[in-house]
Amino acid sequence: MNRTPLRGVVAGALAYGLGYALTYATASGDIENELAGLNFLLGVFGQDAVPTWTAVGWLAYNAMYVPLTYWNTTRNLLPDASPVHLVPGLLLGLAGAVVARFGTARTPTAGARAGVTVALGFLPLVALGVFAFTVTRGDLTIRPDPALAVLAGALYPLVFGALGGALTGWLRGRAPLVRPTN
């Protein structure tokens, strides 16, 4: 029985969750401070505050170059040169490597095939996250751009999962499982 797709679902979902958790751990305090003024104004006008966890989600999507949309405009909270942009690719590359490692991949091609299965767990969570991280207050709706989120949710795991898997397959094909003794 081929368990690679199941491993891919689990690894992709873990990459998504870990990316969000790392973003939350490193940025939630700053985000909460940034939201204080906005949330005060929302309260004055009888609107609910924007939760920190939601704004952290915005930042996690910005790490994949998915901008926020509101009032027919788009905006990234992260500068283009931010090291945070490396996190999704690194996590998905690692996820692809793990799937290839625990599968039977012994060539770069087999590793890449195993690695792309992380999209099976990552993409659905990215699509669901667009809805989870949508905030509507009055006539203002702020959310990750849905089309770009789905595009990034597909491309990131396909590219980085494949690279991680291919590297693992290449390394496994080069190294003998048992070293000969003299």
N, C-alpha and C positions, 0 to 999 in steps of 0.2 A: 504494500500500500504506500503510495506516494504522499507523504505528509508535508511536502514543501509548501503548498498553498496555505495550509493551516498555520504553519510556522510563519509564513509571510504575513498573514492576517494579524497574528499576535505581535510579531516584531514591528509591523507598521503602526499598530495601535499604541504599542509601547513608545515608539519614537514620537508619535504625536503627543501623548500624555507627558512624556519626559520633557519634551520641548516646552510645553506649557508650564510644567512645574519649575523648570529652570528659569524661565522668564518670570514667573511669579516670585520665586525665591530671590532673584536679583533685582527686580524692578518694582515690586509692589509698594514698597515704602515711598519711593519717589513718585509713583503714579498717584498714590493716595494724597500726597501733598499737592500735586498738580491739580487734582480733582476738587480740592477743598473750595476754591473760589467758585468754580462752576456749580458744584453741588449747593453752595450757599445761595447762589442766584436762583437755581432751580427751586430750592425750598421757599424762597421769597415769593415765587410765582405759583406755589402750590404743586410743584412737580416732584416726583420721586428723584432721589439722588442716583447718580450713575455708580453702580457698584465697582469696587476696585477690581474684582475678578473679571469683570467684563472688559475694562480698559486694558488689563493685562492680556486678554485675548486679542485685542486690537494690535497690541505690540507684537504678539507672537505671529500674527498674520503679516504684519509689516516686515518681520524678519524674512519672509518669503517674497518680499516685494509686492505684497498685496495691499493696495492703499485702502484707506477708509473712504466711503462715499457718504456725502451729505449735501443737501441742497444743490444737486447737480455739479458738485465739485469733488475732487479727490485729494487726499492728503496722506502722506506717510509721516508717522511720528518719529521714525528713525532716520538719521542722515545716511546717505548712500554708502559711506565708508565705515559704518558701524560694524564692529566685530560680531554683533548679534546676528548679522546676516549669515554667518558661518554655521550657526547652531543647527538649523534644520538639515542642511546638507551633511554635516558630520554625523548627526544622529541617524539619518537615513542610510548613509554609507555604512555605519556600524551595524545597523539592522540588516542590511543586505549581506554583509559579511557573516553575521551570525547565522542567517538562514542558509547561506551556502556552506558554512562550516559544519552545521548539524545535518546537512543533506549529504548527497554523494558527489558534490561538485569537485572535480579534479582537473578541470580545464577552465580557462577564462570564460569561454562561451557557456558552459554549464553553470558556472558561478553567476554570470550575468543573468541567465534565465531564472535561477533561484532568487537572486537579489531583487528582481523586478516585482516579485510577488509581495513585497512590502506595500505596494500600492493598494493591494486588496484590503489592508487594514487602515492605511493612512487616508486615502481619498474619501471614504465615507465619513470619517470623522471631521475632515476639513469641510465637507459640504454641510454637515450638521452644525459645525461650529459657526458657520455664517449666521445661522438662525439663533444659536445660543448667545452670540456676541452682538446681536442687534439691539439697539436702544432706541425707543421712540418716546419723545417728550413733546407733546403738542404736535405741531406740524414738522418737527425735526426728527429725522431718522438717521442714525449713524450706524454703519455696519461695514464689515470688510466687503470689498467689491465682489459680488457673487461669481461673476464670470471669471475674473482673474483668480479667485480663490480655487475654483474647480480646476482651472488650467494649472495653477501651481501645485494643487493637490495631486494632480496626475503626473506632471513633469518632474517634480522634485523626487518622488520615490522611484520613478522610472530611470532617471539619470543617475542619481546618487546611490540608490539601491543596487542598480546594475554595476556601477563602478566598484562598490564595496564587495559585491559578490564575485565580480570578475577578478579582482585582486586576490581574494581568498582562494578562488579556484586555481589561479595561476600559482600561488604559493603552495597549495596542496599538491599540485601536479609536479612541482619541482622538488619538493622535499620527500624523501622516502619515509614511509610510515615507521619502518624499523631500520635503524642504522646497522649496517653489517659490522660484525666484530671480526678482528683479525686474529 
